[in-house]
Amino acid sequence: MRVHICAVGRLRSGPEAALIDDYTKRFDRTGRALGLGPLSVTQVEDKKGGGMEAEAALLERAIPGGSLICTMDERGAVLTSPEFADQLGRWRDAGRQDVTFLIGGADGLSPDLRARADFSLSFGKMVWPHMLARAMLSEQLYRAASILAKSPYHRV
Ligand SMILES: C[S@@+](CC[C@H](N)C(=O)[O-])C[C@H]1O[C@@H](n2cnc3c(N)ncnc32)[C@H](O)[C@@H]1O
């Protein structure tokens, strides 16, 4: 099952970009034997100031056809890391080819996009900057793969 992060905003370098790069490589390495990956990160940017709706149109275009859609949203479901790993495993076992995680910009994801989602995942009720949300998600994906692989990275 291919995993995609589609996110608003360009991140070219800096600590978050380095973390995302590192966790993407680790996820791909660990996930290969589990039928998970590769992980791709697509960044979209609306330079015309069209706001949430324009960003939603760009995100829509970046979602692979037939993909399961999971929005990242503080109002979504709060899962433990093992629960998130189980959820990924269930999507994979159900034969899903692609799962796409959507991360909004400063104004968040449009209501239409949120309504279209198959699942909505929260990192808690606090709002995080979108660049951090991206790095946190890539780490949780690697952690989930490690849990499914029964490797010792995740310790309770
Ligand atoms: C700065 S936040 C935007 C917050 C905005 N109030 C909203 O209505 O979504 C940018 C993006 O980061 C992600 N994000 C921020 N905090 C989050 C959280 N606690 N859980 C999941 N995703 C979060 C979401 O995808 C959000 O659209």
The ligand as an SDF file (V2000), in Angstrom:
LIG
                    3D

 27 29  0  0  0  0  0  0  0  0999 V2000
   -2.1150   25.5530   11.4320 C   0  0  0  0  0  0  0  0  0  0  0  0
   -3.1300   24.1610   11.1980 S   0  0  0  0  0  0  0  0  0  0  0  0
   -4.6700   24.8790   10.7160 C   0  0  0  0  0  0  0  0  0  0  0  0
   -5.6180   24.9300   11.8450 C   0  0  0  0  0  0  0  0  0  0  0  0
   -6.9770   25.4460   11.4920 C   0  0  0  0  0  0  0  0  0  0  0  0
   -7.5500   26.0420   12.6570 N   0  0  0  0  0  0  0  0  0  0  0  0
   -7.9930   24.4330   11.0120 C   0  0  0  0  0  0  0  0  0  0  0  0
   -9.1590   24.7720   11.0280 O   0  0  0  0  0  0  0  0  0  0  0  0
   -7.6590   23.3150   10.6200 O   0  0  0  0  0  0  0  0  0  0  0  0
   -2.5580   23.5060    9.6850 C   0  0  0  0  0  0  0  0  0  0  0  0
   -2.8170   22.0330    9.4800 C   0  0  0  0  0  0  0  0  0  0  0  0
   -2.0100   21.2550   10.3790 O   0  0  0  0  0  0  0  0  0  0  0  0
   -2.6820   20.0520   10.7000 C   0  0  0  0  0  0  0  0  0  0  0  0
   -2.8540   20.0090   12.1540 N   0  0  0  0  0  0  0  0  0  0  0  0
   -2.6280   20.9970   13.0410 C   0  0  0  0  0  0  0  0  0  0  0  0
   -2.9140   20.6030   14.2920 N   0  0  0  0  0  0  0  0  0  0  0  0
   -3.3250   19.3220   14.2010 C   0  0  0  0  0  0  0  0  0  0  0  0
   -3.7590   18.3410   15.1480 C   0  0  0  0  0  0  0  0  0  0  0  0
   -3.8330   18.6010   16.4390 N   0  0  0  0  0  0  0  0  0  0  0  0
   -4.0760   17.1200   14.6990 N   0  0  0  0  0  0  0  0  0  0  0  0
   -4.0110   16.8200   13.3710 C   0  0  0  0  0  0  0  0  0  0  0  0
   -3.6170   17.6980   12.4330 N   0  0  0  0  0  0  0  0  0  0  0  0
   -3.2790   18.9230   12.8300 C   0  0  0  0  0  0  0  0  0  0  0  0
   -4.0360   20.0770    9.9870 C   0  0  0  0  0  0  0  0  0  0  0  0
   -3.9670   19.3460    8.7740 O   0  0  0  0  0  0  0  0  0  0  0  0
   -4.2440   21.5630    9.7150 C   0  0  0  0  0  0  0  0  0  0  0  0
   -5.0700   21.7770    8.6080 O   0  0  0  0  0  0  0  0  0  0  0  0
  1  2  1  0
  2  3  1  0
  2 10  1  0
  3  4  1  0
  4  5  1  0
  5  6  1  0
  5  7  1  0
  7  8  2  0
  7  9  1  0
 10 11  1  0
 11 12  1  0
 11 26  1  0
 12 13  1  0
 13 14  1  0
 13 24  1  0
 14 15  1  0
 14 23  1  0
 15 16  2  0
 16 17  1  0
 17 18  1  0
 17 23  2  0
 18 19  1  0
 18 20  2  0
 20 21  1  0
 21 22  2  0
 22 23  1  0
 24 25  1  0
 24 26  1  0
 26 27  1  0
M  CHG  2   2   1   9  -1
M  END
$$$$
